[in-house]
Amino acid sequence: MLLIRRAATGYRDGQLSLPAGHLDGGEDAVTGLVRELREELGIEADPHSCRLALLMHSAPERSDDREYFHLFFTVDRWIGEPFIAEPGKCSELRWATASALPPDVADYVAEALAAVTRGESLMVRGW
């Protein structure tokens, strides 16, 4: 899988994570995924190869935060070679396997990847 090192976003900067983002109004989850991959990695993902691997329902991390639904997808086909397309938000790309994650992967991402490896499709975190 391809991990990104977050930078200058104010959220988990310096940690490795997966390409991610929020949905824009009026777009479905797969359209948002394809857009985020284009914006962050400069690739064009095949929407038909995007499969939901896990839904994580996370409790707020801080008192001023909100709960989140995180959708984790697998993407089997894309066009282009991934590169850092948003250098102001990402400082590194790193390929890794779920069985040998680097130690500085964001905790919730590592937990989600472990759940996917176990074959889980729903994870409730922090409640």
C-alpha positions in Angstrom: 0.0 0.0 0.0 1.1 3.6 -0.5 1.5 5.7 2.6 1.9 9.5 2.7 3.7 11.5 5.4 1.4 14.3 6.5 2.9 17.8 6.7 1.7 21.3 7.5 -1.9 20.4 7.8 -2.3 20.7 11.6 -3.6 17.1 11.9 -1.1 14.3 12.7 1.7 16.1 10.9 4.9 14.0 10.6 2.9 10.7 10.8 2.4 8.3 7.9 -1.1 7.8 6.8 -3.1 6.9 3.7 -4.2 9.4 1.1 -7.4 10.8 2.5 -9.8 13.8 2.6 -13.3 14.9 3.1 -16.2 14.6 0.6 -17.2 17.7 -1.3 -20.9 18.5 -1.3 -22.8 16.6 -4.0 -20.3 13.8 -4.5 -20.5 10.1 -3.6 -17.8 8.3 -1.7 -16.1 6.7 -4.8 -16.1 10.0 -6.7 -14.5 11.7 -3.7 -11.9 8.9 -3.4 -11.0 9.3 -7.1 -10.8 13.1 -6.7 -8.6 12.9 -3.6 -6.2 10.4 -5.3 -5.9 12.8 -8.3 -5.3 15.8 -6.0 -2.9 14.1 -3.6 -1.0 11.6 -5.9 -1.6 12.8 -9.4 -3.1 9.5 -10.5 -6.4 8.6 -12.2 -8.0 5.7 -10.3 -10.5 3.4 -12.0 -13.7 3.9 -10.1 -14.8 0.3 -10.9 -11.7 -1.0 -9.1 -12.4 0.9 -5.8 -13.7 -1.5 -3.2 -14.8 -0.5 0.3 -12.5 -2.5 2.7 -13.6 -1.1 6.1 -15.9 1.4 7.7 -14.5 2.9 10.9 -16.8 4.8 13.2 -14.5 6.9 15.5 -15.5 8.8 18.6 -14.3 12.4 18.9 -10.5 12.6 19.7 -10.9 15.8 21.7 -13.7 17.6 23.4 -14.0 20.1 20.6 -13.9 17.4 17.8 -16.6 15.5 16.1 -17.2 11.8 15.5 -16.2 10.5 12.1 -17.0 7.8 9.6 -13.7 6.8 7.9 -14.1 4.8 4.7 -11.0 2.7 3.8 -10.8 1.5 0.2 -8.7 -0.8 -1.9 -7.9 0.5 -5.4 -6.6 -2.1 -7.8 -6.2 -0.1 -11.0 -5.1 3.4 -11.8 -3.3 5.4 -14.5 -0.1 7.3 -13.8 2.8 7.0 -11.4 2.0 8.3 -7.9 3.9 11.4 -6.9 3.5 14.1 -4.2 1.0 16.3 -5.9 0.4 18.5 -2.8 3.9 19.2 -1.5 2.4 21.7 1.0 0.5 18.8 2.7 2.8 15.8 2.1 6.5 15.3 2.5 7.0 11.7 1.6 5.5 8.7 -0.2 6.3 5.2 1.1 5.2 1.8 -0.1 4.6 -0.7 2.7 2.8 -3.9 3.5 0.2 -4.3 6.2 2.3 -7.0 7.8 5.3 -4.7 8.1 4.0 -1.2 8.8 6.5 1.5 9.8 6.3 2.4 13.5 5.2 6.0 12.8 1.9 5.2 11.0 -1.0 7.1 12.5 -2.6 4.8 15.2 -6.1 4.8 13.8 -4.7 3.9 10.3 -2.7 1.1 11.7 -5.7 -0.2 13.6 -7.8 0.0 10.4 -5.3 -1.9 8.4 -5.1 -4.6 11.1 -8.9 -4.9 11.0 -8.9 -5.2 7.2 -6.2 -7.9 7.5 -8.4 -9.8 9.9 -11.3 -9.6 7.4 -13.4 -7.1 9.4 -15.6 -4.7 7.5 -16.8 -2.5 10.5 -14.7 -1.1 13.3 -15.9 1.0 16.2 -13.1 3.1 17.7 -12.9 5.1 20.9 -16.5 4.7 22.2 
